[in-house]
Amino acid sequence: MLMRKYRCPQCEISSFYVKNAQGERLLVYVYANGEVRPKYPEQSVEGFDLTEVYCLGCSWHGSPKRCR
């Protein structure tokens, strides 16, 4: 069963990224259950801050729970 991807509350796209302590970015999706998963399943989210996501389409960033 496919989960619905949440979208940015500002620009409505579903592509986000998260950062780690070194400032590196990882592309992610936020799913309807609030889970943050990497866009490419073979990548690991280890070391990345999943409490704040950044939109790829605009300047919005915030908690994954604020996505819709």
C-alpha positions as CSV (number, residue, x, y, z in Angstrom):
1,M,0.0,0.0,0.0
2,L,1.4,3.4,-1.0
3,M,1.4,6.1,1.6
4,R,0.4,9.7,0.6
5,K,3.3,12.1,0.5
6,Y,2.9,15.3,2.4
7,R,3.4,18.6,0.6
8,C,5.0,21.9,1.5
9,P,2.4,24.2,3.1
10,Q,3.7,27.2,1.1
11,C,4.3,25.9,-2.5
12,E,2.6,22.5,-2.5
13,I,5.6,20.4,-3.8
14,S,6.5,17.1,-2.1
15,S,10.3,17.3,-2.3
16,F,12.2,18.2,0.8
17,Y,15.7,17.8,2.2
18,V,17.3,17.4,5.7
19,K,20.7,18.4,6.9
20,N,23.4,16.8,9.1
21,A,25.9,18.5,11.4
22,Q,28.3,19.1,8.4
23,G,25.6,20.8,6.4
24,E,25.2,18.0,3.9
25,R,21.8,17.6,2.4
26,L,19.7,14.4,1.9
27,L,16.6,14.4,-0.4
28,V,13.6,13.1,1.5
29,Y,9.8,12.7,1.3
30,V,7.5,13.2,4.3
31,Y,4.7,10.7,4.4
32,A,1.1,11.0,5.8
33,N,2.1,9.0,8.9
34,G,4.7,11.7,9.7
35,E,7.6,9.5,8.6
36,V,10.6,11.1,6.9
37,R,12.2,8.7,4.4
38,P,15.0,9.2,1.9
39,K,14.0,9.8,-1.7
40,Y,16.4,7.0,-2.7
41,P,15.8,4.0,-0.4
42,E,19.4,2.8,-0.5
43,Q,20.5,6.0,1.3
44,S,20.6,6.2,5.1
45,V,19.1,8.9,7.2
46,E,21.7,8.2,10.0
47,G,23.2,11.4,11.3
48,F,20.6,13.7,9.7
49,D,18.2,15.9,11.7
50,L,14.7,14.6,10.9
51,T,13.0,17.2,13.1
52,E,13.3,19.9,10.5
53,V,12.7,19.6,6.8
54,Y,13.5,22.2,4.1
55,C,11.5,22.6,0.9
56,L,13.2,22.3,-2.4
57,G,10.8,24.6,-4.1
58,C,10.7,27.7,-1.9
59,S,12.1,29.1,1.3
60,W,9.8,27.2,3.7
61,H,11.3,25.0,6.4
62,G,9.9,23.5,9.6
63,S,8.7,20.4,11.4
64,P,7.6,17.5,9.2
65,K,4.3,17.7,11.2
66,R,3.5,21.1,9.6
67,C,3.5,19.6,6.1
68,R,0.1,18.6,4.7
